[in-house]
Structure formats: C-alpha cells, structure tokens
Amino acid sequence: MKTTSTSPSGRTIIDSRFLLNAYCNGFFPMADGREGDIRWFAPELRGIIPLDGLKVSRSLRRTIRNRVFEIRFDTDFEAVIRACADREDVWISETIVQSYCELHRLGFAHSVESWCGGELAGGLYGVSIGGAFFGESMFSLRTDASKAALVALVERLTAQGYRLLDTQYQNDHLATLGCIEIPQQEYLLLLDDALRSTCRFA
C-alpha cells in the first residue's frame, strides 16, 4: 500500500487508507518539526481516558454550567488543527495538516470547538474509526476552552456508544483529566474490541 497520495488541492499527503490502517494497528504519525519527516509511533505505554473516568473540576463544571463557551462540532476543522500547530515545539507539519484535512473531508477526522464571542477560543481534533476515537491534539486561548471541548467530546462519544478514547500519551495535564497509561498489549485488545463496533460521530 502506498504511503503518500495527492489531495484535491494538489498537495502531497499521507495516503488516507494507509493512515486509517495504521490507526487500526495501533500506530500514529508525528512529524519532526514543521517541515520534518513523518515518523510512526506505537508506544509501549498508551494513554487513554476511560469514558466513565473523565475528571471534571468544580471550576470547569461552573464554566460549563454558565455556558461560557458555545460548543460546536466540525464547523472549522482546519482552523482547529492549525491552532494546535501554532506552538514552538510542534509535531504537526503542513503534511500532517493537509492529511487530516483530507480525513475530515472523508468523514473520519473531527473537531470539537469552544467558541466565545464569535471567536474560536479552543478545541481539539481527532480521528474516528468504528467505536474508537483517537485524540490528536488540543489548544486553548482562554481558560478551560480545551477542557470544555473535551467534556463535550466525552459526552458525544458516550452517547454514541464509543468504546475507546485514545490520547496516545499521558502527560501531567491529561492526568488531571483522568488519563491513564496502559500496556501496549492491553491497548491493542481494547482497540480490537472498539473497532468491532459501528458508531457514528455526527
């Protein structure tokens, strides 16, 4: 199977079938900086957020209750991924951006967006296959904006019968939200189970 193809805009991207197949086998891509090569990862310890284990702080609950943010789905996917890439230490290259925009066009990649005052304040994006959602990255321009998007994502996944929310790695920020690490073999069993489900994100 070829690893690259050409998008409708004429740009070279990771072939969508190859990319989806990689996710189904426990791999995901990251670039070496903005212009670097694409590398593939399958960490021995995998980060996941159990869908019944999301931790929501009292202040975040108040933010959600007061409707500080308007939550939208898939209204500006490219803006979300580019905002996620707008940082110094970045693994989201232009090839990654274009590849996931193509997955979005095909109905596999989705964004969850927190809007405030008509402006995009934070959000996240990821890939949906079967009953698995592979979270890729998140960003926040206002306090709790990305966290509010994550809460909305978990609510959507739970309502639609998803089985797995993959975060790839655990970090201190995700740990406060309920992210745990599991061994690769345990992850692959959960992944196989999730892929057997037929779920609709939208």
C-alpha positions in Angstrom: 0.0 0.0 0.0 1.4 3.4 -0.9 2.1 5.8 1.9 1.5 9.1 0.1 -1.1 10.4 -2.3 -2.2 13.8 -3.7 -5.0 15.8 -2.1 -7.7 17.5 -4.2 -5.7 20.7 -3.8 -2.7 19.0 -5.4 -0.6 18.7 -2.2 1.3 15.6 -1.2 -0.4 13.9 1.9 -0.2 10.7 3.8 -2.4 8.3 1.9 -5.7 8.2 3.7 -6.2 4.4 3.5 -2.6 3.9 4.8 -3.2 6.4 7.6 -6.5 4.7 8.7 -4.9 1.3 8.5 -2.1 2.5 10.8 -4.6 3.6 13.4 -6.3 0.2 13.3 -3.0 -1.4 14.0 -2.0 0.8 16.9 0.2 3.3 15.1 0.0 7.1 14.7 2.2 9.6 12.8 4.2 12.6 14.1 6.5 14.9 12.1 10.0 16.1 13.1 9.0 19.7 13.4 7.1 21.8 10.9 9.0 20.6 7.8 10.4 17.3 9.1 9.9 13.7 8.1 6.9 11.7 9.2 7.6 9.1 11.8 5.3 6.4 13.1 4.8 5.5 16.8 3.2 2.7 18.8 4.3 3.5 22.4 4.7 0.6 24.9 2.6 2.6 27.4 -0.5 4.1 25.8 -2.6 7.0 27.1 -6.3 6.6 27.2 -9.2 8.4 29.0 -11.8 5.8 30.2 -15.1 7.2 29.0 -16.5 6.7 32.5 -13.4 8.2 34.1 -13.2 11.8 33.0 -12.3 14.1 35.9 -14.1 17.4 35.8 -13.1 20.0 38.4 -15.5 22.2 40.2 -14.4 25.3 38.3 -14.8 23.6 35.0 -18.2 22.4 35.9 -19.1 26.0 36.7 -17.7 27.2 33.4 -19.8 24.6 31.6 -22.9 25.4 33.6 -22.5 29.1 32.9 -22.2 28.4 29.2 -19.0 30.5 28.9 -18.4 28.6 25.6 -20.5 27.6 22.7 -19.5 24.1 21.7 -19.6 23.3 18.0 -18.6 20.2 16.1 -16.8 20.2 12.7 -17.5 23.8 11.8 -13.9 24.9 11.2 -11.7 21.8 11.3 -8.7 23.4 9.6 -8.7 26.3 12.0 -8.5 23.9 14.9 -5.7 21.8 13.6 -3.7 25.0 12.6 -4.2 26.4 16.1 -3.0 23.1 17.6 0.1 23.5 15.3 0.7 27.1 16.4 3.3 26.4 19.1 7.1 26.3 19.4 7.6 22.6 20.0 5.3 21.2 17.3 5.0 17.8 15.5 2.1 19.0 13.2 3.7 19.7 9.9 2.0 21.0 6.8 1.8 17.5 5.5 0.0 16.5 8.8 -2.4 19.4 8.4 -3.3 18.5 4.9 -3.5 14.8 5.6 -6.0 15.3 8.4 -8.0 17.9 6.5 -8.4 15.2 3.8 -9.5 12.7 6.5 -12.0 15.3 7.7 -13.3 15.7 4.1 -13.8 11.9 4.0 -15.7 11.9 7.3 -13.1 10.3 9.6 -11.5 13.3 11.3 -13.5 15.6 13.5 -13.1 18.8 15.6 -14.7 19.9 18.8 -14.6 23.6 19.1 -15.2 26.1 22.0 -16.4 29.5 20.7 -16.7 32.7 22.7 -17.9 36.0 21.4 -17.9 34.6 17.9 -14.3 33.6 18.0 -12.6 30.2 18.3 -11.2 30.0 21.8 -10.1 26.4 22.0 -10.7 22.9 20.9 -9.4 19.6 19.8 -9.4 17.2 16.9 -9.0 13.5 16.3 -9.9 10.5 14.2 -13.0 8.3 14.5 -12.9 4.7 13.3 -15.6 2.2 14.5 -16.0 2.7 18.2 -12.6 4.3 18.7 -11.7 7.9 18.8 -8.1 8.8 18.5 -7.5 12.2 20.1 -4.6 14.0 18.3 -4.2 17.5 19.8 -5.9 20.3 21.6 -5.4 24.0 22.1 -6.7 26.8 24.4 -6.7 30.5 24.0 -8.9 31.0 27.1 -9.1 29.3 30.4 -10.9 26.0 30.2 -11.7 26.3 26.5 -10.0 23.0 25.5 -11.2 21.3 28.7 -14.8 22.2 27.9 -14.3 20.8 24.4 -13.0 17.5 25.9 -16.1 17.3 28.2 -18.3 17.7 25.1 -16.3 15.1 23.3 -16.7 12.5 26.0 -20.4 13.2 26.2 -20.7 12.7 22.5 -18.7 9.5 22.5 -20.6 8.1 25.4 -24.0 8.9 23.8 -22.9 7.3 20.5 -21.7 4.1 22.1 -17.9 4.5 21.6 -15.6 2.1 23.5 -12.2 3.8 23.4 -10.8 7.3 23.7 -7.1 7.2 22.9 -4.8 10.1 23.9 -1.6 8.4 22.6 0.5 9.6 25.6 -0.2 10.6 29.1 1.1 14.0 30.4 0.6 15.9 33.6 -2.3 18.0 32.1 -4.2 14.9 30.7 -3.6 13.1 34.0 -5.6 15.7 35.9 -8.5 15.0 33.5 -8.4 11.2 34.1 -5.9 10.0 31.5 -4.2 6.7 32.5 -1.5 4.6 30.9 -2.0 1.0 29.9 0.5 -1.5 28.4 0.5 -1.8 24.6 -0.9 -5.3 24.6 -3.9 -4.3 26.7 -4.4 -1.3 24.5 -4.5 -3.5 21.4 -7.2 -5.6 22.9 -9.3 -2.6 23.7 -8.6 -1.3 20.2 -9.7 -4.5 18.6 -12.9 -4.5 20.6 -13.7 -0.9 19.8 -13.1 -1.4 16.0 -15.7 -4.1 16.0 -18.3 -1.5 16.9 -20.1 0.6 14.4 -20.5 4.2 15.7 -21.4 7.5 14.1 -19.6 10.6 15.5 -22.0 13.0 13.9 
